[in-house]
Every structure is written in structure tokens, then in C-alpha cells.
Amino acid sequence: MATSEAGTLRLGTAQGRWVLLATVLGSSMAMLDGTVVNVALPRIGADLGASLASLQWTLNAYLLTLAGLILLGGALGDRYGRRKVFLIGVVWFAIASAACAAAPNIHVLIAARAVQGIGGALLTPGSLAMLQAVFHPDDRSAAVGLWSGLGGVSAAIGPFLGGWLVDGPGWRWIFLLNLPLAAAVIAVTTRSVPETRDEAATGRFDVLGAVLAALALGAITYALTAAGEGLSPAVWVSGVIGVVLGVAFVAVERRAPEPMLPLGLFSSRLFTAVNLVTLCVYAAFSGVFFLLVVQLQIVSGFSPLVSGFALVPITVLMLALSARAGRLGKRIGPRVPLTVGPLLCAAGVLLMLRIGPDSSYWVDVLPAVTVMGCGMTLLVAPLTATVLAAVEVRHAGIASGVNNAAARAAGLLAVAALPALAGLSGDAYRVPAAVDSAFHTAMLICAGLLVAGGLIASATVRGNVLAPEEQPVAEPNCDWPCGPTAPPLDPGHVPTTREGPATGPAAGPSTLN
């Protein structure tokens, strides 16, 4: 295996390109699976006799374990080696994918998807943390931009690829596709990616926190999904249990000596703000990609292949422009991209209101997805880079995990809640009129979430944390992490914007898929 001192690798070198390839391919497995399944849902439902709630769980079982355990995955990588945990996640993901492909009924498929999400929780934070830890500071924004763009391409190409496979050899091949990808990732990673870890990481893992987070998300997701069939006592009980478990999770994290979610991270107002933006925009993205392909197939009469092809403009735009968007954010700061990007996406989603029976791809679909693609291209790379730049490099794994958990949890809750909010339940996803009405309501909700994300960014993001030079800021009350477990301050240390400002009146002003 080629070696390189942490933080010195240059993007333009051969090893730098191999490292980028390994991280992109690895994260693409998880991203691709998050979108490729969407286009196959109607065919899976028909083949396995599944209800809408079962199809929601086909997506949400994966998102649940991914969101609930991704913070633990980041912490494991920081402790035992990001490369090692990343490789374990890739192997785990491949085995679970094979189980999904062989599922004889919808219940086995849902269970295999939950196991698949565990593998995603191990590999996803490690892919981004390796970039942040290995590359030279001057190349990190560009590397993250390429990672975001190429990873976004895999997420966007998923519906097209899924449509081709569903129309061809069948929906089971959308899972078998992960096996050759995993083999390539393992080969490149073992040969070219150096090992990195947080040498200061010690103590026990926060297993109780991980369990509480997963159970809270699971209970809330069940309540939102079941609400589509009516507000029964079971729905209310599940919702209350989810909220109580969520409160217990926060209480445990405040007192744990080695918390899965270090609440001190949120003493950086920038880190907090960008994760709020992430919650809004990724909830909207998940809602759009979940329902758009159903609308195109059930209402507009597109085949799975054509429905997937409808999203190709997003793929092309992100492939061509994401690296430039990363450099733009580095030059002008993240505020403008994080504000304008979601607003452009909202405009694209509103244009989707024109999609209905007998819609034309060129007149109704193409303009909408093009505008949305422009917004995603402008947004994704600066969003990811800002999250990582808001904390110290040694905390890259946990910062990546927090942001990924926010994105996945947002998607999980959106997929669970949107059908109920839009009035779609049971087998109504097979009725064109019901789908059309629900789709229009859901797109208005998604557009509102995107506008909210843009407004939050405009109101809260300040300064240029992405600049390569570390600019001193006013002396804050404490360095990160703040609170009763914070280490003593070094009197000679001047905190910088790259470390993330702390709390207090003197404090100055951190991803999609």
C-alpha cells in the first residue's frame, strides 16, 4: 500500500486521485442505493404484493439504521482507523446487498435493507473523513467538491440505472450491482489509501446513545408511516415513545464521558446552522426523489427507464460543475451558495407542479429538473465543505457523521411523513388520480422546506471558513469542546475560524445527497 503523511497528500498526484476514487466509489454505493431503489418501488410492490407502507419501509429500514448508527460509525473510524472501518463497511454492505437481491418476500427485503444500512453507517462517514485527514489543507475544498459532485452524480444516476435494470433483467439486479462496486473499492482502498485516526480518541463507546437514537428514530418513523392509515392509539403511543426516547438520548449525551454525539460541537454556531440547513434541504430532496418517479410512472405513463432518464440533467450538471462550485464557495464564502442553492432548488420543485397526466418530458419535466440540478450543484459541495471546516481536522469523522446523520434522518422522516401529509396511503399509489393529487401537495411542502433552508443560511452563515488561510477571531470564552468535560485552554493558543468559534458574546461566526 502506498503511504503518505496525514494532511500532506496533494490532489494532483497519482495517489491523490486513487484516494479520491476509493472514497467516491465507496460513498457512491450508499448514495446509489439511496436513490436506485426509488424507481423500482412500483415494480417491487407489484411483484411482492406490498402496500404503500411496506414500500416506505423498504426505503426507511435502510435509512433508519444508517441514520441511527452513522455517528457510531464515524467514532469507530476515528478510534480504530478510518480506512479499516471503511473497508469493513464496504464488505458488510456487499453481503447485505446480496441478501436484498435474494429476498423471497417484502418482509425479508425490509430486514435485509436494515442490515444494509448498518454497512452504510460504517463506510459513509469514513469516506469523507479520509479526504479531510489525508489531503493538504489547500486541496481539501477541491477534493470535497469532487467527492460531493461525483457522489451526487451516483445518487442522481441511480433512478436512470434502476429504471434500466427494472425494465431489463429485473429489480433484484439493483442490489447485485453493489457487488462489483464493492470489489473495486476494496482493491483500490487496500492499495492506495493510507490509514488515519484520531490519536486522542480514548474511553468507551456510547452504545447506549446509539441504541436510544435508533429506537427514537424508529418509533417516530413508525408513527409517521402508520399515520397515513389514521391516527390510531398505536400511532400516538409510538410517537410519544419516540419523543421520550429522543429526550433521553440528549440527556445521555450530555452526561456521557465519550458521547456518540458530542454536544460541544454545536457550540459552533456555524456548525449548528449548516446542519439545520442540511435537515431542511435533504428532507426536501428525499421527498422529491421518492415521489417524482412514482408520479412519472403512475400518472404520466413513463416507463421505469424513461422515469430514471428524466433525472439525467441533474447528473450532468453535478458532474460538470460541482468542483467549480466547491472552488466558488472557497473564494466567496459559503453564505451565497447555501442561500441561492436551496432557492433555485425550490424553483425547480415548483416547476414540477406542471407534471401530470400526458406530460411532455421536454416541456414539463426537463425545465424543472434542470433548475433543481443547478441549485443542487451550487449547494452540495459548499455545504459539505463548510460542515467539515467548522471543526478541527481531528474531529472530521464525527463531524461528517453528524452531518450525514442529519441528512439521513431528514430523508427518513420525509419519506415517512410526506405520503400521510399529502393524503396517500394503502394501495392508493396504484391509482393515478390519488397519486397526482398527493404529488402536488407534497411538492409544495418540499419547496417550503427548501426556502426555509435558504433563509436559515442567509440569516446565520457568516465569514469565509473555507478560505485556506486561518484567520484569527476574537478570543471566545472557550475552545471546542466547551462544557464541563472541556480540556484546559492553552494560554498561547489563538483559536481560528477553521476550528469553529465557541459560544459567548465574543464568538464569531459547517451533507446531499
NORTA-V438457 format. One record per residue. N is the residue number from 1. RES is the residue in one small letter. OMEGA is omega in whole degrees, 0 to 359 (* if undefined). NEAR is the number of other ideal C-beta (glycine too) atoms within 10 Angstrom. D_LAST is the distance of its C-alpha to the last C-alpha in Angstrom with 1 decimal. Layout:
# NORTA-V438457
{{N:RES:OMEGA:NEAR:D_LAST} {N:RES:OMEGA:NEAR:D_LAST}}
This chain:
# NORTA-V438457
{{1:m:175:11:30.6} {2:a:181:13:30.3} {3:t:178:10:30.3} {4:s:178:19:29.3} {5:e:182:9:29.9} {6:a:176:15:26.9} {7:g:183:14:25.7} {8:t:185:12:27.8} {9:l:180:24:25.9} {10:r:184:13:25.5} {11:l:184:17:22.7} {12:g:180:9:25.4} {13:t:179:13:27.1} {14:a:180:9:27.1} {15:q:178:18:25.9} {16:g:179:20:23.2} {17:r:178:13:21.8} {18:w:178:16:22.2} {19:v:179:26:20.4} {20:l:180:26:17.4} {21:l:181:18:17.7} {22:a:182:27:17.9} {23:t:179:30:14.9} {24:v:180:23:12.7} {25:l:180:23:14.4} {26:g:180:31:14.2} {27:s:180:28:10.5} {28:s:177:23:10.1} {29:m:181:27:12.4} {30:a:180:30:10.3} {31:m:181:25:7.1} {32:l:181:24:9.8} {33:d:178:30:11.6} {34:g:182:26:9.0} {35:t:185:26:9.6} {36:v:181:27:12.9} {37:v:185:24:14.7} {38:n:185:26:14.2} {39:v:181:32:16.5} {40:a:187:26:19.0} {41:l:178:25:19.5} {42:p:181:22:22.6} {43:r:176:17:24.2} {44:i:179:21:23.6} {45:g:180:20:25.1} {46:a:184:11:28.1} {47:d:184:14:28.7} {48:l:179:18:28.5} {49:g:187:10:29.9} {50:a:173:23:27.0} {51:s:177:17:26.8} {52:l:179:22:23.8} {53:a:178:19:23.6} {54:s:178:19:23.6} {55:l:175:25:20.7} {56:q:180:28:18.7} {57:w:174:26:19.6} {58:t:174:25:18.6} {59:l:190:24:15.0} {60:n:176:28:15.8} {61:a:177:22:17.9} {62:y:182:29:15.1} {63:l:183:28:12.8} {64:l:180:25:16.1} {65:t:177:25:17.1} {66:l:181:30:13.8} {67:a:184:28:13.5} {68:g:186:25:17.3} {69:l:186:25:17.8} {70:i:176:32:15.0} {71:l:177:27:17.2} {72:l:177:26:20.1} {73:g:177:32:18.4} {74:g:179:31:17.8} {75:a:177:26:21.4} {76:l:178:25:22.8} {77:g:178:33:21.3} {78:d:184:27:22.8} {79:r:190:19:26.1} {80:y:180:15:26.7} {81:g:184:18:24.8} {82:r:179:33:21.2} {83:r:182:24:22.1} {84:k:182:16:24.1} {85:v:176:25:21.7} {86:f:180:29:18.9} {87:l:176:22:21.4} {88:i:179:18:22.5} {89:g:180:28:19.0} {90:v:180:28:18.7} {91:v:180:15:22.2} {92:w:182:19:21.5} {93:f:181:28:18.5} {94:a:180:21:20.6} {95:i:179:15:23.5} {96:a:178:25:21.6} {97:s:177:25:20.2} {98:a:178:15:23.9} {99:a:176:16:24.9} {100:c:182:25:22.4} {101:a:184:19:23.9} {102:a:186:13:27.4} {103:a:181:19:26.9} {104:p:180:8:30.1} {105:n:186:11:29.0} {106:i:182:19:26.1} {107:h:176:13:27.0} {108:v:178:14:26.8} {109:l:180:26:23.5} {110:i:179:21:22.1} {111:a:179:16:23.7} {112:a:177:23:22.4} {113:r:177:27:18.8} {114:a:177:20:19.4} {115:v:178:18:20.8} {116:q:179:28:17.9} {117:g:177:29:15.6} {118:i:176:20:18.1} {119:g:177:29:17.6} {120:g:179:31:13.8} {121:a:178:32:14.8} {122:l:186:27:17.1} {123:l:188:28:15.2} {124:t:181:30:11.7} {125:p:180:34:13.3} {126:g:182:36:16.0} {127:s:181:30:14.1} {128:l:180:30:13.0} {129:a:178:31:16.3} {130:m:177:31:18.3} {131:l:184:29:17.2} {132:q:184:27:18.2} {133:a:188:25:21.4} {134:v:188:27:22.6} {135:f:176:24:22.2} {136:h:182:15:24.7} {137:p:181:15:23.7} {138:d:183:12:24.2} {139:d:186:21:21.7} {140:r:181:25:18.9} {141:s:179:27:17.1} {142:a:179:20:17.4} {143:a:178:27:16.3} {144:v:177:32:13.1} {145:g:177:25:12.6} {146:l:178:22:13.3} {147:w:181:27:11.1} {148:s:183:30:8.0} {149:g:181:24:9.4} {150:l:175:21:10.6} {151:g:176:30:7.7} {152:g:176:28:5.8} {153:v:180:22:9.2} {154:s:178:25:9.5} {155:a:182:27:6.8} {156:a:181:28:8.7} {157:i:181:23:11.9} {158:g:179:27:11.8} {159:p:179:29:13.6} {160:f:180:23:16.1} {161:l:178:19:16.8} {162:g:178:29:17.1} {163:g:179:29:19.4} {164:w:181:17:21.5} {165:l:180:23:22.0} {166:v:178:27:22.7} {167:d:183:17:25.3} {168:g:185:10:26.6} {169:p:177:11:27.2} {170:g:187:14:25.5} {171:w:181:25:22.5} {172:r:181:17:23.4} {173:w:176:17:22.5} {174:i:176:26:18.7} {175:f:178:26:19.2} {176:l:178:16:21.9} {177:l:182:19:19.7} {178:n:185:27:18.2} {179:l:176:14:21.7} {180:p:176:10:22.3} {181:l:180:20:18.9} {182:a:179:25:19.9} {183:a:179:12:23.3} {184:a:180:15:22.1} {185:v:180:30:19.8} {186:i:181:18:22.9} {187:a:183:12:25.2} {188:v:183:19:23.4} {189:t:181:26:22.6} {190:t:183:12:26.2} {191:r:195:12:27.6} {192:s:187:20:25.8} {193:v:177:30:23.7} {194:p:179:20:25.9} {195:e:174:16:25.8} {196:t:177:25:24.9} {197:r:174:20:25.3} {198:d:184:22:26.2} {199:e:181:9:30.0} {200:a:183:10:30.6} {201:a:180:18:28.7} {202:t:174:9:31.5} {203:g:183:9:32.5} {204:r:175:9:31.3} {205:f:183:16:27.9} {206:d:181:23:27.0} {207:v:179:10:27.1} {208:l:178:16:28.3} {209:g:179:22:25.3} {210:a:180:21:22.9} {211:v:180:17:25.0} {212:l:180:22:25.2} {213:a:181:28:21.5} {214:a:181:21:20.9} {215:l:178:18:24.0} {216:a:178:22:23.1} {217:l:180:26:19.7} {218:g:181:22:21.5} {219:a:179:20:24.3} {220:i:179:24:22.4} {221:t:178:25:20.2} {222:y:181:22:23.5} {223:a:181:24:25.1} {224:l:180:25:22.5} {225:t:181:23:22.5} {226:a:180:20:26.3} {227:a:178:20:26.8} {228:g:179:23:26.3} {229:e:180:15:29.7} {230:g:183:10:31.4} {231:l:180:12:31.7} {232:s:176:12:33.8} {233:p:180:7:35.1} {234:a:178:13:32.7} {235:v:181:19:29.7} {236:w:180:12:31.2} {237:v:179:13:32.1} {238:s:179:21:28.7} {239:g:179:18:27.1} {240:v:179:13:29.8} {241:i:179:17:29.4} {242:g:180:20:25.7} {243:v:180:14:26.4} {244:v:178:12:29.3} {245:l:176:19:27.3} {246:g:177:17:24.7} {247:v:178:12:27.6} {248:a:178:16:29.1} {249:f:179:24:25.9} {250:v:180:15:26.0} {251:a:179:11:29.8} {252:v:181:18:29.4} {253:e:179:19:26.9} {254:r:186:13:29.4} {255:r:184:9:32.2} {256:a:179:19:30.8} {257:p:177:9:32.0} {258:e:187:15:28.8} {259:p:174:24:26.1} {260:m:177:27:22.8} {261:l:179:24:21.4} {262:p:184:23:23.7} {263:l:176:14:24.1} {264:g:176:22:25.6} {265:l:185:22:22.1} {266:f:170:18:22.0} {267:s:170:24:25.3} {268:s:180:27:23.2} {269:r:179:19:22.7} {270:l:179:25:20.0} {271:f:179:25:17.9} {272:t:183:16:18.6} {273:a:184:23:17.8} {274:v:176:30:14.4} {275:n:172:23:13.4} {276:l:175:16:14.9} {277:v:179:32:12.8} {278:t:179:28:9.7} {279:l:183:21:11.4} {280:c:189:23:12.3} {281:v:181:33:9.4} {282:y:170:27:7.0} {283:a:179:27:10.3} {284:a:180:30:10.8} {285:f:182:28:7.8} {286:s:178:28:8.7} {287:g:180:26:12.3} {288:v:184:28:12.2} {289:f:177:25:10.8} {290:f:188:23:13.2} {291:l:184:27:16.1} {292:l:182:27:16.0} {293:v:175:25:16.9} {294:v:178:24:19.5} {295:q:183:25:20.9} {296:l:182:27:21.2} {297:q:187:24:23.0} {298:i:186:21:25.1} {299:v:185:21:26.0} {300:s:176:22:25.8} {301:g:178:13:27.1} {302:f:173:21:24.6} {303:s:175:13:24.6} {304:p:180:25:21.5} {305:l:180:19:21.5} {306:v:178:17:21.8} {307:s:177:29:19.2} {308:g:180:30:16.7} {309:f:181:19:18.2} {310:a:183:26:17.7} {311:l:181:27:14.0} {312:v:178:16:15.2} {313:p:177:20:15.5} {314:i:178:26:11.8} {315:t:183:21:11.9} {316:v:182:15:15.0} {317:l:181:25:14.1} {318:m:178:27:11.1} {319:l:186:16:13.4} {320:a:195:12:16.3} {321:l:185:19:15.3} {322:s:179:27:12.4} {323:a:177:21:15.1} {324:r:177:15:17.4} {325:a:176:26:15.0} {326:g:178:27:14.9} {327:r:178:16:18.7} {328:l:178:20:19.1} {329:g:178:30:17.5} {330:k:184:24:19.9} {331:r:187:11:22.8} {332:i:183:14:22.6} {333:g:187:20:20.7} {334:p:189:32:17.4} {335:r:183:20:18.9} {336:v:178:16:19.1} {337:p:182:27:15.6} {338:l:176:27:14.2} {339:t:185:21:16.8} {340:v:182:17:17.0} {341:g:179:29:13.4} {342:p:179:30:12.9} {343:l:175:20:16.4} {344:l:177:21:15.9} {345:c:179:30:13.0} {346:a:178:25:15.6} {347:a:178:18:18.2} {348:g:180:24:16.4} {349:v:178:29:16.0} {350:l:175:18:19.7} {351:l:178:20:20.7} {352:m:177:26:19.4} {353:l:178:14:22.3} {354:r:182:14:24.5} {355:i:181:24:23.2} {356:g:178:15:25.9} {357:p:176:10:28.7} {358:d:178:8:29.8} {359:s:174:19:26.9} {360:s:178:11:26.9} {361:y:187:16:23.8} {362:w:185:8:25.1} {363:v:188:9:26.2} {364:d:186:18:23.8} {365:v:186:26:20.5} {366:l:179:15:20.1} {367:p:183:16:20.6} {368:a:183:23:18.1} {369:v:177:26:15.2} {370:t:179:16:16.4} {371:v:178:21:16.4} {372:m:178:28:12.9} {373:g:177:24:11.8} {374:c:179:22:13.9} {375:g:178:26:12.4} {376:m:179:32:8.7} {377:t:180:26:10.5} {378:l:189:27:12.6} {379:l:198:34:10.2} {380:v:184:30:7.2} {381:a:177:35:9.9} {382:p:178:34:12.4} {383:l:181:32:10.5} {384:t:181:32:9.8} {385:a:182:30:13.4} {386:t:177:31:14.9} {387:v:182:29:14.0} {388:l:182:28:15.7} {389:a:181:32:18.5} {390:a:179:30:19.5} {391:v:177:26:21.0} {392:e:183:18:23.3} {393:v:183:19:22.2} {394:r:177:18:23.8} {395:h:183:27:21.4} {396:a:182:28:18.3} {397:g:182:29:17.7} {398:i:177:26:18.0} {399:a:176:29:16.2} {400:s:179:32:13.1} {401:g:179:29:13.8} {402:v:183:26:14.3} {403:n:177:29:11.1} {404:n:178:31:9.2} {405:a:178:28:11.8} {406:a:181:23:11.3} {407:a:183:30:7.7} {408:r:179:31:9.0} {409:a:177:25:12.3} {410:a:178:25:11.2} {411:g:179:28:9.8} {412:l:183:30:13.0} {413:l:178:21:15.3} {414:a:180:29:14.0} {415:v:179:26:14.6} {416:a:190:27:17.9} {417:a:189:22:19.2} {418:l:179:27:18.4} {419:p:180:29:20.8} {420:a:179:23:23.5} {421:l:182:16:23.1} {422:a:176:22:23.3} {423:g:181:13:26.3} {424:l:181:22:25.1} {425:s:177:21:26.3} {426:g:178:14:28.3} {427:d:183:11:28.8} {428:a:179:18:28.2} {429:y:176:24:25.1} {430:r:183:14:27.8} {431:v:185:15:29.6} {432:p:183:16:28.5} {433:a:180:11:29.9} {434:a:179:19:28.3} {435:v:182:23:24.8} {436:d:180:16:25.4} {437:s:180:16:26.5} {438:a:181:24:23.7} {439:f:182:25:21.0} {440:h:177:17:22.5} {441:t:182:15:22.7} {442:a:180:27:19.1} {443:m:176:27:17.9} {444:l:177:13:20.2} {445:i:181:17:18.7} {446:c:178:29:15.1} {447:a:177:23:16.5} {448:g:177:14:18.3} {449:l:180:23:15.4} {450:l:177:29:13.8} {451:v:178:19:17.3} {452:a:178:19:17.7} {453:g:178:28:14.7} {454:g:180:23:16.3} {455:l:177:15:19.6} {456:i:179:21:18.8} {457:a:181:29:17.6} {458:s:185:16:20.7} {459:a:191:11:22.9} {460:t:185:17:21.9} {461:v:181:25:20.4} {462:r:175:16:23.4} {463:g:180:16:24.5} {464:n:180:19:22.8} {465:v:182:31:21.7} {466:l:179:26:20.1} {467:a:183:16:23.6} {468:p:179:12:25.0} {469:e:178:10:28.2} {470:e:184:14:28.4} {471:q:178:12:30.1} {472:p:176:10:32.2} {473:v:180:19:31.8} {474:a:183:11:34.4} {475:e:179:14:35.5} {476:p:180:22:33.6} {477:n:180:14:35.1} {478:c:177:19:33.4} {479:d:177:22:30.9} {480:w:355:25:27.8} {481:p:177:22:28.1} {482:c:176:20:30.4} {483:g:187:13:32.5} {484:p:181:8:35.3} {485:t:183:14:33.8} {486:a:176:14:33.0} {487:p:179:10:34.8} {488:p:180:7:37.7} {489:l:170:13:37.0} {490:d:185:9:38.3} {491:p:182:5:40.8} {492:g:185:5:40.3} {493:h:174:9:36.5} {494:v:181:11:34.9} {495:p:181:23:31.3} {496:t:180:15:28.8} {497:t:181:23:25.8} {498:r:179:19:23.8} {499:e:182:22:24.8} {500:g:181:32:23.8} {501:p:180:27:26.6} {502:a:180:23:28.3} {503:t:176:17:29.6} {504:g:185:13:32.8} {505:p:182:7:34.3} {506:a:185:12:34.2} {507:a:175:21:30.5} {508:g:178:18:28.6} {509:p:*:19:25.2} {510:s:*:28:15.6} {511:t:*:29:6.4} {512:l:193:25:2.3} {513:n:*:26:0.0}}
